[in-house]
Amino acid sequence: MNAALLVIVVALVGLQRLLEVRYSRRNEARLRARGAVERGRAHYPAMVAIHALWLVSTLGEGLLRGPEPPAWWPVPLALFLLVQPLRYWAISSLGENWNVRILAVPGAKLVRSGPYSLFPHPNYIVVAVEVFTLPLIFGAWTTAFVFSALNAGFLYVRIRAENRALKELAG
């Protein structure tokens, strides 16, 4: 696997994130117009930083590691690709309620369809798998473990804030 492929993959994942933020902003405007209240605003910059630095670190460590992928690279690639449908199932199930911020409309009903009928926070499962597997595809072990730990700590805070907001504000 050469450096060009690493750059292309990291750029594509970055583009995916930017498109999701764009979709999120459109939904945010609709939700705020319906009276949505934001929670967890203080930790939002940390989320942005973790995700941006994760991509930069994946690129940097992958380039430093060299052009040859580890022999087992298909395993993390398969896991990375396997969770992508879950991401879009979660997003489509929430529809215009999906957002990268914690926004809850007072009195709104919780979405319990799609993957939300099976388990809470399916998108966070996707993110956790991605944060671990994308760097491993390129042999970036340090990035995989450091950012998985950072992401786990962040998600602990995030999920608690999200659950409180939904309990307080939603029906």
N, C-alpha and C positions, 0 to 999 in steps of 0.2 A: 504494500500500500504506500503510495508516494505522498509527498507533502501536499500536492495539489488536491488529492482526494480528501485529505484531512481538512484542508481549508474549505473545500466545497461543502463537505458535510456539516462543519461547524457553521458556515454561512447559511445553509439551508435551515438548520435548527434555529439559528438566530432570526431568520426571516419568518419562520413559523411563529416564533414568540411575538415578533412585531405585528404580524397580522392578527394574532389573538388579542393583543393590546388594542389594536384599532377596533376590532369587533367589540371588545369590552367597553371602550369609550362610548361607542354608539349606544350600547345597552345602559351604560351609566347615566347618560342623559335622559333616557326613557324612564329609568327607575327613579331618578331624582325628581322628575316631573310628577311621578306618582307618590312622592313624599318619602322616598327612601332615606334611611338614616345610615351613615357610615360608622362602622366600628373598626378598631384596629388600625387606624390611620397612622399611628406612631411607628408601627412595625412594617408598613408598606415599603419604605425606602430600603430596609434590610432585605426584603424579598427581591427587589429589583437588583440590588448589589450582589446578592448570592447568585442569582441566575446569570447576570452579566459576567461576573468573575469566574463562574463555573465554565462558561464557554471560552473565555480568554485562557483559563488555566488548561482546559482540554487541548486547545490549540497549542499553547506554549509547551506543555509537557509532551504532547504528541510529536511536535517538531524536534524537541530535544532528544527524545527517545530514538528517533531515526525512522527511516522509511519502511522497515520490515515490520509487519504486524505480528502480534503473538500468534502462535499456531492455533489457538482456540478462539480467535476473533469471531467466528460465526456464531458462537453461543451468545455473547452479549448483543450482537447485532440482531439475532432472532428474538431475544427478549425485548430489546428496544422496539422492534417492529411489531411484536405481539401486543404491546400495550397501546399502540396508537389508535386502534379502533375504539378502545375503551375511552380514550380522551374525547373523541368526537361523539361518542354515544352520550357521554356525560354532558358535553356542551349542548348537543341537540336536545337532550332531555330537559335541560334548564331553559333553553330558548333564550328569550331576551332577559331572563333573570341571571344568566351566566355572567360573571364578572371577575376580574382579577382583584378587585377590592371587596371588602365585606360590606355589602349594601343590603339592607333588609327593609322591605316596605311594611309599615305597621299594618297588622291585620291580614297580611297575605298568607295564603296557604302554602305549606311546605311542599316541595316537589317530591313525590314518592314513586315516580315512574322511572322506567329505564333502569340504569344501574343503581339508582337511589333506592329502588325496591329491594335490592340485594344487600347493599352495605353503604354506610355513610362515606362521604368524601372520596368518591372513586377517582377524581382527578388528581388527588394527592398521592394515590397509589401509583398512578402513571408517572407523576413527577419524580417520586422516589426511585422508581425503576430507571427512568431516564438519566437521572443524576448519577446513578451508579454505573449503568451500562454503557452510555455513550463514551466516556473516557476509556473504559476497558477495551472497546473495539480497537482503540489505537495504542493499547498498552500503558495508558496513563493511570497507573495504580494509585499514585498519591492523590491525584485529583479526585478519583472515584471515591476514595475513603474519606478524605478531608471534607469534600463537599457533601457527601452523604451524611456525615456527622453534623455539619452546619445545617443542612436541610432538615434533619431530624429535629434538631433543637428549634429551628424556626417553625416547623410544622406543629410542634408541641404548643407553642404560643399561639400560632395562627388558628389551629383547630379549636382550641379553648375559646378564643375570642369569637370565632364564627358560631360555635354552638351557643354561647351566651347571647349573641345578637339574635340568632334565630329564635331562641327560647323567649327572649324579652319582647321582640317586635312582631314576629310572625304568629299566625294563628295556629 
